[in-house]
């Protein structure tokens, strides 16, 4: 990467944002201008190792050549038709994605929150038309400390008061139980339950991994009770944990899977609900839609993402480099790290509060040329691109050791 032509400094650009951008984020004070692979470069030409990867949206790194080529090729042909017409890329994308995930049908959308909202609507409609739940009585059971998005319906069943405060009244129809607690889940499911919606790994909560057997237990319970199992794989899916989907660690097949982030290859927003034909088949024309959902550009990039995952290379890399990640974190326990949770190339790292908040650790790592994101006090998340090298990963762990020393 060469330094970009830029006449305004990082400080000037950050100050320029202040009066014109709504303050819904508190980013680290770095202004990224270019990126390639696992590295980003700011407007002054300083390079940083990206250990966040866009919350898993950049699983394949910045500007992966196969993905940018697919986007450029499609940009020269057709970008948008809306679903008012067919386009020549959508069927192929849907076929490949359904096959990759072992499902029957695909509902294409744009953002992760749209996928979650779509999953909720489909589950409720299925409950009324197939299960026979009385009108407007359907319930969905979710887990505490979840993160499924920030729409008003989704924050209605969040337990994070920062996400909820000031945004009521909230949407009814949700029951919240502790995560990783099968008895509590069973007690919450009744004849009105349309679905159980959970993250196979809770990302925003700090990469919380359930006990072995939990996901299989959710599958058994929902099948026995006659409700749907919806797995939110928007962050955990598409190679991040060492499998195409995180539920595959327990050989579980949900009724609906929610995908997003990495499905767009870090180029365009692409999300999807994939699932059984008898579930997604409850939708009829006019009942749900999205102007940009399934657009030709998204379908072209999404197909290229699926092709990368079909090789198994990125799942293998996440598994193999995950060993390096866990080994490096284990060596830091007692040296500023009080605990960690990791699966594949994804980790939540709990820092001893005496060493600083998660935000402060992130700022110190930034000074060492490594970008991470904090969550919940003194926890930081590590989620590098799956294209990262062992040496780059070891360098990031060395930087963490340095800022804790």
Secondary structure as UniProt FT lines:
FT   HELIX           10..18
FT   TURN            19..20
FT   STRAND          32..37
FT   STRAND          39..42
FT   TURN            43..44
FT   STRAND          47..50
FT   HELIX           53..56
FT   TURN            57..60
FT   HELIX           65..75
FT   TURN            76..77
FT   TURN            83..84
FT   TURN            88..89
FT   HELIX           90..101
FT   STRAND          105..109
FT   HELIX           112..126
FT   HELIX           127..131
FT   TURN            135..136
FT   STRAND          139..143
FT   TURN            144..145
FT   HELIX           152..155
FT   TURN            156..157
FT   HELIX           161..164
FT   TURN            165..166
FT   STRAND          174..177
FT   TURN            179..180
FT   HELIX           182..188
FT   TURN            191..192
FT   STRAND          193..198
FT   STRAND          201..202
FT   TURN            203..206
FT   STRAND          208..209
FT   TURN            212..213
FT   HELIX           214..225
FT   STRAND          228..232
FT   TURN            234..241
FT   HELIX           246..250
FT   STRAND          256..259
FT   HELIX           261..264
FT   TURN            265..267
FT   STRAND          271..275
FT   HELIX           277..280
FT   TURN            281..282
FT   TURN            285..286
FT   TURN            293..294
FT   HELIX           296..310
FT   HELIX           313..330
FT   TURN            331..332
FT   TURN            334..336
FT   STRAND          337..342
FT   STRAND          347..351
FT   HELIX           353..355
FT   HELIX           358..367
FT   TURN            368..369
FT   STRAND          370..371
FT   STRAND          373..375
FT   TURN            376..378
FT   STRAND          379..382
FT   TURN            386..387
FT   HELIX           390..404
//
